[in-house]
């Protein structure tokens, strides 16, 4: 007996909508429209009743009479069927990803419902799909996205050569990213490997209109209009792929956040923690540490979780997120040693460990070595380039620090990357005595991210020395609200500033009214 004979089609799949009552037809259309727009949609009965103009009980009776199921069961079965198609087509790298994509946040319940509906486990469907496609390996563990790059379209015949060259530059930029995989098939399929995204665009004069599409969701994840003007030509592709990477990472985080914490695996918890830690504010770092503690409880050998925990503990100490810095620093060193022992060749781990080492005034040489080792493994790591710039600032080599931060801001100007580079620019300018420029850069940061109250440690004295009285007053008020126990003497132990620059910083805070 075949699988199909043992498990006949669900009534929801075979209903004759032509003879169904009007309200039922409207409800079926609403359900299918909602699932087409969002494959994880739950479609509450109250919403369906409102759309069809009948009561919830009347609609439920219509479903049971015509289809033999409740509206909720009908929706669930459609989502199960969609998940089965996704697994059979090999469109996801794991059963968990397919479950989350279609709104099943509990993997165990998804597996049981799937087995009841189709007579086999979802893992069996997934395994058979991989085998049918040649049994090739899925993307490596560090890969966050596989990209099919379609040739850039030329608007006019004279743009053909430029479009071809632009396509090659984008392909090279993707290949330089260790955590992205370039598919060799622009149709969006590659045997044994899931093509999760499609990058396509057209050339319009000196501008390329690009979009990153997630074919599985039928949604555009990112759009951009990079310029190919001469002064931008050298790095436009790298900047685009950096934005592509950020968009893909944001989708991964969104998926991770949909998993109930009690069902999340260590990688999912790490993804959520990394997103929280990137805020670099007191709340985000606390959330990250809580998630990382949970991840390490489930997998004590998770190297990246150890490395990120070490970096977060170091940030808590140097940014005065805790009253007692000694314990976070001790735990920071413990996590760093464990991470290095577990993954000595992982660029992300080495970058986070470089940050940990830079928090120690005696560890700057080791921090620089780790940054260079990271860049040897993956030269397109913004965190590593930026950490190298911070090492210059920590050493008091303000001019080199300023030049390095301007470079990182030019390559990665947006979001988290751009904000941290601007902070580095502001600190370097303060060290050089250019207080007005320092205040302008730091003001831009707090305007973008008001939660970064620790930045006021540098904005306050910069504004005081620049004569910007109003800015200094607002800045010291924000600093004292965020850190009510902070004193000038705290800067002596844990801070970027050294020597004469530290004296000028303390003088600015004293004039602004911060107590000793």
Helices and strands as residue ranges (DSSP letters): H 3-6, H 11-14, G 17-19, H 22-37, H 45-52, H 56-67, H 71-88, H 95-101, H 107-118, H 122-132, E 145-149, E 153-154, G 157-159, H 160-176, E 180-183, E 197-204, E 207-214, E 219-227, G 230-232, H 236-257, G 261-263, H 266-277, H 282-298, H 303-318, H 325-342, H 347-358, H 364-377, H 382-394, H 398-411, H 415-431, H 435-448, G 453-455, H 456-466, H 469-482, G 488-492, H 499-512
